[in-house]
Structures are given as C-alpha cells and as structure tokens.
Amino acid sequence: QVQLVESGGGLVQPGGSLRLSCAASRTIFKIYTMGWYRQAPGKQRELVATITSGGSTTNYADSVKGRFTISRDNAKNTVYLQMNSLKPEDTAVYYCNRDPSKEEYWGQGTQVTVSS
C-alpha cells in the first residue's frame, strides 16, 4: 500500500505562483509514472501533468502548458508541481496519483484558490 500526501496549496492572487508537493510513503513510488490531477467544484477530476519514473518525460494538459512544471525527487519519494501565472480557473483541489490512477492511492488533496 502506498500513501500519498499532498501539501502546498493555499490562496493566491491571479498571476501568482504556488509549489505543490506530494510525498509517498514507500519507495515503490519510484517505478511509477506519476500525475497531478485536479477537481474543481461541480466538475470531473482531470489529469493536468504527468512525469515518467525517471523524470525524463513530462506531459501537460493544454490548459496548463507553459505555466505548470512537474518534477520529482525519487531520493525523497516526492513529486512536485510548480504553478506559475495562476488563473481563477485553476482553482481546484489538487491530487497526486500514479498514471493511470489507482483508486486506493487517492489522498486528501490540497486546495488551491486563485482569487483577488
């Protein structure tokens, strides 16, 4: 069983930045392609960024491309999401999970609110 704990969310003004972290409880995390997902109120959860196990390949949803950067530190069992130029439409609860996601890995997520 892998537990994933997200942190780093908060309230930020439009145009601001946040860095999210996702800490995994087990080193088996290192073999997974990992993803950051988000769910806005009234909407389905969506995948916004992925990174392969070694970190060599990343992919982004069109809505965040050029603004968000996913990275990982396998020595720390942690994956990050650097979010720049934030927009109100980025407001959501952000989660990490493997890609494809595994139901039992969903954590509590971290709330990101972009508002002036």
MIGUVO-964399 format. One record per residue (C-alpha): residue in one letter; y, x, z. Coordinates in steps of 0.1 Angstrom, whole numbers, plus 5000, padded with zeros to 4 digits. Layout:
BEGIN
["a",[Y,X,Z]]
...
END
This chain:
BEGIN
["q",[5000,5000,5000]]
["v",[5035,5013,4991]]
["q",[5066,5001,5008]]
["l",[5099,5003,4991]]
["v",[5132,5001,5010]]
["e",[5164,4997,4991]]
["s",[5198,5007,5005]]
["g",[5234,5015,4995]]
["g",[5247,4981,4984]]
["g",[5280,4966,4995]]
["l",[5312,4950,4984]]
["v",[5332,4969,4958]]
["q",[5362,4961,4936]]
["p",[5358,4958,4898]]
["g",[5358,4993,4883]]
["g",[5343,5008,4914]]
["s",[5311,5027,4920]]
["l",[5280,5025,4942]]
["r",[5249,5045,4945]]
["l",[5217,5027,4955]]
["s",[5186,5044,4969]]
["c",[5150,5033,4971]]
["a",[5127,5051,4995]]
["a",[5090,5049,4990]]
["s",[5065,5052,5019]]
["r",[5038,5070,5000]]
["t",[5036,5100,4977]]
["i",[5016,5079,4952]]
["f",[5050,5067,4942]]
["k",[5053,5099,4921]]
["i",[5028,5087,4895]]
["y",[5047,5055,4887]]
["t",[5073,5047,4862]]
["m",[5099,5031,4885]]
["g",[5125,5005,4878]]
["w",[5156,4989,4893]]
["y",[5158,4952,4890]]
["r",[5184,4927,4899]]
["q",[5186,4890,4906]]
["a",[5219,4871,4905]]
["p",[5223,4836,4922]]
["g",[5206,4810,4900]]
["k",[5192,4835,4876]]
["q",[5158,4851,4870]]
["r",[5152,4887,4881]]
["e",[5159,4912,4854]]
["l",[5150,4948,4848]]
["v",[5181,4969,4844]]
["a",[5168,5005,4843]]
["t",[5135,5025,4843]]
["i",[5125,5061,4847]]
["t",[5092,5077,4840]]
["s",[5072,5095,4866]]
["g",[5085,5130,4858]]
["g",[5120,5117,4852]]
["s",[5122,5128,4816]]
["t",[5127,5094,4801]]
["t",[5151,5066,4811]]
["n",[5159,5033,4796]]
["y",[5186,5007,4803]]
["a",[5194,4971,4797]]
["d",[5222,4967,4772]]
["s",[5243,4951,4799]]
["v",[5244,4983,4820]]
["k",[5240,5010,4793]]
["g",[5267,5037,4797]]
["r",[5276,5026,4832]]
["f",[5244,5029,4852]]
["t",[5223,5060,4857]]
["i",[5188,5060,4872]]
["s",[5173,5092,4887]]
["r",[5145,5102,4910]]
["d",[5136,5129,4935]]
["n",[5099,5130,4938]]
["a",[5100,5155,4967]]
["k",[5118,5129,4987]]
["n",[5099,5099,4973]]
["t",[5132,5083,4963]]
["v",[5147,5067,4932]]
["y",[5185,5062,4928]]
["l",[5208,5040,4908]]
["q",[5243,5053,4902]]
["m",[5265,5024,4892]]
["n",[5300,5031,4877]]
["s",[5326,5008,4862]]
["l",[5312,4979,4881]]
["k",[5319,4944,4869]]
["p",[5318,4910,4887]]
["e",[5288,4901,4866]]
["d",[5269,4930,4882]]
["t",[5269,4910,4914]]
["a",[5233,4905,4925]]
["v",[5205,4916,4949]]
["y",[5191,4949,4936]]
["y",[5155,4958,4940]]
["c",[5133,4987,4930]]
["n",[5096,4984,4920]]
["r",[5073,5001,4896]]
["d",[5074,4992,4860]]
["p",[5056,4969,4853]]
["s",[5063,4954,4887]]
["k",[5037,4949,4914]]
["e",[5041,4917,4935]]
["e",[5033,4933,4968]]
["y",[5058,4961,4963]]
["w",[5089,4939,4964]]
["g",[5112,4948,4993]]
["q",[5142,4930,5007]]
["g",[5166,4944,4982]]
["t",[5202,4954,4987]]
["q",[5232,4931,4980]]
["v",[5258,4943,4955]]
["t",[5290,4923,4953]]
["v",[5317,4931,4929]]
["s",[5349,4912,4937]]
["s",[5386,4918,4941]]
END
